[in-house]
């Protein structure tokens, strides 16, 4: 996986040399910055092909933590934008994950999250009387209450969920299992979905996945995220969100309400505590914004 990323970077650099007529210094900078990014991928056992918005924010934040200047980080971001644009052009990925990442202004890259009010609106947007929207609502409740990745959510099987104990067994990154508690509301929502909606979606087929599409198969990541955007528009929530946004909200709201960092790390399934620490910055930023908005002398 990591070797594949290095080959893609080398292919991109060859393409730059052939087509862009860049100076040797510029090419050397691109090479240095992208090989540094590749080291980050190797350390985290990731591939460039599955890099998402959050992974890139984590990488850029690590550069800030190493006291690199804004100019240097902007140069790194420029190299990444060009590299991922190239991967899109050769049809290795469908979407450029750097598209909505801007150069540093205030010194920290913080993942996009939702306020508690926005989260409540989103969770309660689907209509429970509609069997498809009931499925969506159950998915949103589990996603937020458990802090799952979307890939983990759609991969849940009937055997993964224990509604009596209120927990889900999640197969995370690196095939690592973790047990995550469910909120009472998410348990009730899943029970309601299973009893009155899933059978209509299954179309008498014996599929073992919990959340099914209208075709009676496991719902895809893209289909679910399309549904989330519908509810975002319905509730007039105008933030640019990503599949990890509710996971970000879970972690940020947990920390805002007094959870310790180690517990949040275990719930999220992060191998490295430094990945979880980004959320302390988000929580602090959110608290500052609330203070500024509501304090008479904020």
C-alpha positions in Angstrom: 0.0 0.0 0.0 2.7 2.5 1.0 4.9 1.4 -1.9 2.0 2.2 -4.2 1.9 5.8 -2.9 5.6 6.2 -3.6 5.1 5.0 -7.2 2.2 7.4 -7.7 4.3 10.3 -6.4 7.2 9.3 -8.8 4.8 9.1 -11.7 3.4 12.6 -10.8 6.9 14.0 -10.7 7.8 12.5 -14.0 4.6 14.0 -15.5 5.6 17.5 -14.1 9.1 17.2 -15.6 7.7 16.3 -19.0 4.7 18.6 -19.3 5.1 21.6 -17.0 8.7 22.8 -17.9 9.3 23.6 -14.2 12.7 24.7 -12.9 14.9 22.2 -11.1 14.5 24.0 -7.8 10.7 23.8 -8.1 10.8 20.2 -8.9 13.1 19.5 -6.0 10.7 21.3 -3.7 7.7 19.2 -5.0 9.8 16.0 -4.5 10.9 16.9 -1.0 7.3 17.9 0.1 5.6 14.9 -1.4 8.2 12.4 -0.1 7.7 14.0 3.3 3.9 13.4 2.9 4.7 9.8 1.9 6.6 9.3 5.1 3.5 10.5 7.0 1.4 8.0 5.0 3.8 5.1 5.8 3.8 6.0 9.5 0.0 5.9 9.6 -0.2 2.8 7.3 -2.2 4.8 4.8 -2.2 5.0 1.0 -2.6 8.2 -1.1 -5.6 6.6 -2.7 -7.6 6.5 0.5 -6.4 9.9 1.9 -9.4 12.0 2.9 -10.0 15.6 4.0 -9.3 14.7 7.7 -6.1 12.8 7.0 -4.7 15.8 5.1 -5.8 18.2 7.8 -4.0 16.0 10.3 -0.9 16.1 8.1 -0.9 19.9 7.8 -1.5 20.2 11.5 1.5 18.1 12.1 3.6 20.5 10.0 2.3 23.4 12.2 3.2 21.4 15.3 6.8 21.2 13.9 6.9 25.0 13.8 7.1 25.2 10.0 6.3 28.7 8.6 3.0 29.5 7.0 4.9 30.0 3.7 6.4 26.5 3.9 3.1 24.9 4.7 1.4 26.8 1.9 4.0 25.3 -0.5 3.4 21.8 0.9 -0.3 22.3 0.3 0.3 23.5 -3.2 2.2 20.3 -4.0 -0.5 18.2 -2.5 -3.2 20.0 -4.5 -1.3 19.4 -7.7 -0.6 15.7 -6.8 -4.2 14.9 -6.0 -5.4 16.8 -9.1 -3.1 14.5 -11.1 -4.6 11.4 -9.4 -8.1 12.5 -10.4 -6.9 13.1 -14.0 -5.6 9.6 -14.3 -8.7 8.2 -12.7 -7.0 6.8 -9.6 -9.4 8.7 -7.3 -12.8 10.3 -7.9 -12.5 13.5 -5.8 -9.6 15.8 -4.9 -9.5 15.8 -1.0 -7.5 19.0 -0.9 -10.2 20.9 -2.8 -11.7 22.7 0.2 -8.4 23.2 2.1 -7.1 26.8 2.2 -3.5 28.0 3.0 -2.9 28.7 6.7 -4.1 32.0 8.1 -4.5 31.7 11.8 -2.0 29.0 12.5 -4.2 25.9 13.0 -6.0 23.6 10.6 -9.2 22.5 12.3 -11.6 19.8 11.0 -15.1 21.0 10.0 -17.6 20.2 12.7 -21.2 21.0 13.6 -22.5 22.8 16.7 -24.8 20.8 19.0 -27.8 22.8 17.7 -26.9 22.0 14.1 -26.3 18.3 15.0 -29.8 18.1 16.6 -31.4 19.6 13.5 -29.6 17.1 11.3 -30.4 14.1 13.5 -34.1 15.0 13.6 -34.5 16.0 10.0 -35.6 12.6 8.6 -39.3 11.7 8.8 -39.8 8.5 10.9 -43.0 7.8 9.1 -41.1 7.3 5.8 -39.3 3.9 5.8 -36.3 5.2 3.9 -35.9 8.3 6.1 -36.3 6.1 9.1 -33.3 4.1 7.9 -31.4 7.4 7.4 -32.3 8.6 10.9 -31.2 5.4 12.5 -27.9 5.7 10.6 -27.4 9.3 11.6 -28.1 8.5 15.3 -25.6 5.5 15.3 -23.0 7.5 13.4 -23.1 10.4 15.8 -23.7 8.6 19.1 -20.8 6.1 18.4 -18.4 8.4 16.5 -18.0 5.9 13.7 -16.4 6.3 10.3 -19.0 6.1 7.5 -17.2 2.9 6.2 -17.6 1.4 9.7 -21.3 2.3 9.8 -22.3 0.8 6.5 -20.2 -2.3 7.3 -22.2 -3.2 10.4 -23.8 -6.6 10.4 -26.8 -7.8 12.5 -24.3 -9.7 14.6 -22.3 -6.5 15.3 -25.1 -4.8 17.2 -26.2 -5.8 20.7 -29.3 -3.8 21.4 -29.8 -5.4 24.8 -26.4 -4.2 26.1 -26.5 -1.1 23.8 -23.2 -1.6 22.0 -21.7 -2.1 18.6 -18.7 -4.1 17.6 -16.8 -2.2 15.0 -14.2 -3.4 12.6 -12.0 -0.4 12.2 -8.8 0.6 10.3 -6.2 -2.2 10.1 -9.0 -4.8 10.9 -8.9 -3.8 14.5 -12.1 -4.5 16.5 -13.5 -2.2 19.2 -16.6 -2.2 21.2 -18.5 1.2 21.3 -21.5 2.0 23.5 -24.7 3.3 21.9 -26.9 6.0 23.3 -30.4 5.0 24.5 -31.9 7.1 21.6 -29.8 5.4 19.0 -30.8 2.0 20.4 -34.5 2.9 20.2 -34.0 4.3 16.7 -32.3 1.1 15.4 -35.0 -1.0 17.0 -37.7 1.0 15.2 -35.8 0.7 11.9 -35.3 -3.0 12.3 -39.0 -3.7 13.2 -40.7 -1.5 10.6 -38.3 -0.5 7.8 -35.5 -3.0 7.1 -37.8 -5.8 6.0 -39.2 -3.5 3.2 -35.7 -2.7 2.1 -34.4 -6.3 2.2 -37.1 -7.4 -0.3 -37.2 -10.9 1.2 -33.4 -11.4 0.7 -31.4 -12.7 3.6 -28.7 -9.9 3.8 -26.8 -9.7 7.0 -25.9 -6.0 6.8 -27.9 -3.7 9.1 -28.4 -0.7 6.8 -29.7 -1.6 3.3 -30.3 0.4 0.1 -33.6 0.6 -1.8 -32.1 -2.2 -4.0 -32.0 -4.6 -1.0 -28.2 -4.5 -0.7 -25.8 -2.9 1.7 -26.1 0.9 1.3 -23.0 2.5 -0.2 -21.0 5.3 1.3 -21.8 7.6 -1.6 -25.6 6.9 -1.4 -25.7 7.6 2.3 -23.7 10.8 2.0 -26.1 12.0 -0.7 -28.9 11.5 1.7 -27.1 13.5 4.4 -26.6 16.4 2.1 -30.4 16.4 1.4 -31.0 16.9 5.1 -28.3 19.5 5.4 -30.1 21.6 2.7 -33.5 20.9 4.3 -32.3 22.4 7.6 -30.4 25.3 5.9 -27.1 24.2 7.4 -24.7 25.9 5.0 -21.4 24.4 6.2 -19.2 22.4 3.8 -19.3 18.9 5.4 -17.5 15.6 4.7 -18.2 12.0 5.7 -16.1 12.5 8.8 -18.0 15.6 10.0 -20.4 13.8 12.4 -17.4 11.9 13.8 -15.7 15.2 14.4 -18.9 16.5 16.1 -19.0 13.4 18.3 -15.4 13.9 19.5 -15.7 17.7 19.9 -18.9 17.5 21.9 -17.6 14.7 24.1 -14.5 16.9 25.0 -16.7 20.0 25.5 -18.8 18.0 28.0 -15.8 16.8 30.1 -14.7 13.5 28.5 -11.0 12.8 28.8 -8.8 12.5 25.7 -7.8 8.9 26.2 -11.5 7.8 26.4 -12.3 9.6 23.2 -9.2 8.0 21.6 -10.5 4.6 22.5 -14.0 5.3 21.3 -12.7 6.7 17.9 -10.3 3.8 17.5 -7.3 6.1 17.0 -4.0 4.3 17.3 -2.1 7.5 18.0 -3.2 10.0 20.7 -1.8 12.9 18.6 -4.6 12.3 16.0 -7.2 12.7 18.7 -5.5 15.8 20.1 -6.7 17.8 17.1 -10.2 17.8 18.7 -8.9 19.6 21.8 -8.1 22.5 19.4 -11.6 22.2 17.9 -13.2 22.2 21.3 -11.2 25.2 22.5 -12.0 27.1 19.3 -15.7 26.3 19.6 -15.7 27.5 23.3 -14.0 30.7 22.3 -16.6 31.3 19.6 -19.4 30.7 22.0 -17.8 33.1 24.6 -17.4 35.8 21.9 -21.0 35.4 20.7 -22.7 35.3 24.1 -20.6 37.1 26.6 -21.5 40.8 26.9 -17.8 41.8 26.6 -16.8 38.9 24.3 
